[in-house]
């Protein structure tokens, strides 16, 4: 991940609310599985580490990243931001973009045909 991509993800993460909280029981298999599922659905996830958790947020981020196959975008204080690209979502974005481009081509084609019929 390049620094520009990371910066863009940080910008997007600022608007997100934390959807997971890690408490005194630290990382459980259920939390890891839930984060994995959320990454698949959202690609970008913010996690809060509560005050009663004795573990270091940086270490927790490393463990979560390793177990979920994601990348650490940033760790600030007790907030962790993780990112994992979802190839299915990428394919969907490409299809939507392609449809937009084709729609514009058709729109311009219709406009050109109108102009040609005038002359």
C-alpha positions in Angstrom: 0.0 0.0 0.0 1.4 3.4 -1.0 1.5 6.4 1.3 -1.1 8.1 -0.9 -3.5 5.2 -0.6 -3.0 5.0 3.2 -3.6 8.8 3.4 -6.9 8.4 1.5 -8.0 5.5 3.7 -7.2 7.6 6.8 -9.4 10.4 5.4 -12.2 7.9 4.9 -11.7 6.4 8.3 -12.2 9.7 10.1 -15.8 9.7 9.1 -16.3 6.1 10.4 -17.5 5.1 13.8 -15.9 2.2 15.6 -17.9 -0.9 15.0 -15.9 -3.2 17.4 -14.6 -2.8 20.9 -11.9 -4.9 22.5 -12.3 -5.1 26.3 -10.7 -6.9 29.2 -11.0 -10.3 27.5 -8.7 -8.9 24.8 -8.8 -10.7 21.4 -11.2 -13.6 21.3 -11.7 -15.9 18.2 -15.2 -14.4 18.0 -13.9 -10.9 17.6 -11.4 -11.9 15.0 -14.1 -13.7 13.0 -16.4 -10.7 13.3 -13.7 -8.3 12.1 -12.9 -10.7 9.2 -16.6 -10.7 8.2 -16.8 -6.9 8.5 -13.7 -6.4 6.4 -15.2 -8.6 3.7 -18.4 -6.5 3.7 -16.9 -3.0 4.2 -13.1 -3.2 3.4 -12.4 -0.5 6.0 -13.0 -1.1 9.7 -12.3 1.0 12.8 -11.8 -0.8 16.2 -11.7 0.7 19.6 -9.6 -0.7 22.5 -11.3 0.0 25.8 -9.5 1.3 28.8 -9.9 -1.9 30.7 -7.9 -3.8 28.1 -4.4 -4.4 29.4 -2.9 -5.1 25.9 -1.1 -2.5 23.8 -3.3 -1.3 20.8 -0.3 -1.5 18.5 0.3 -5.2 19.3 -3.5 -5.9 19.0 -3.5 -4.2 15.6 -0.6 -6.5 14.5 -2.3 -9.6 15.7 -5.7 -8.6 14.2 -4.0 -7.8 10.9 -2.2 -11.1 10.8 -5.3 -13.2 11.7 -7.6 -11.4 9.3 -5.2 -10.9 6.4 -5.7 -7.2 6.5 -3.4 -4.2 6.5 -3.0 -1.7 9.3 -3.9 1.8 8.1 -3.2 3.5 11.4 -3.2 3.2 15.2 -3.9 6.4 17.0 -4.3 6.1 20.8 -6.8 3.4 21.3 -8.3 3.3 17.8 -7.2 0.8 15.2 -8.1 1.2 11.5 -7.8 -1.9 9.3 -8.2 -2.3 5.5 -8.6 -5.4 3.3 -9.4 -5.1 -0.4 -12.4 -7.2 -1.5 -12.0 -8.4 -5.1 -15.7 -8.9 -5.5 -16.4 -5.3 -4.6 -13.6 -4.2 -7.0 -15.3 -6.1 -9.9 -18.6 -4.6 -9.0 -17.1 -1.0 -9.1 -15.5 -1.8 -12.5 -18.9 -2.9 -13.9 -20.7 0.2 -12.6 -17.9 2.4 -14.0 -18.2 0.7 -17.4 -21.9 1.1 -17.4 -21.5 4.9 -16.7 -19.0 5.3 -19.5 -21.2 3.3 -22.0 -24.2 5.4 -20.9 -22.3 8.6 -21.7 -21.2 7.3 -25.0 -24.9 6.5 -25.9 -25.9 10.0 -24.7 -23.3 11.7 -26.9 -24.2 9.5 -29.8 -27.8 10.5 -29.6 -26.8 14.2 -29.4 -24.6 13.8 -32.5 -27.4 12.2 -34.5 -29.7 15.1 -33.6 -27.0 17.6 -34.8 -26.5 15.7 -38.1 -30.3 15.5 -38.8 -30.5 19.3 -38.6 -28.1 19.8 -41.5 
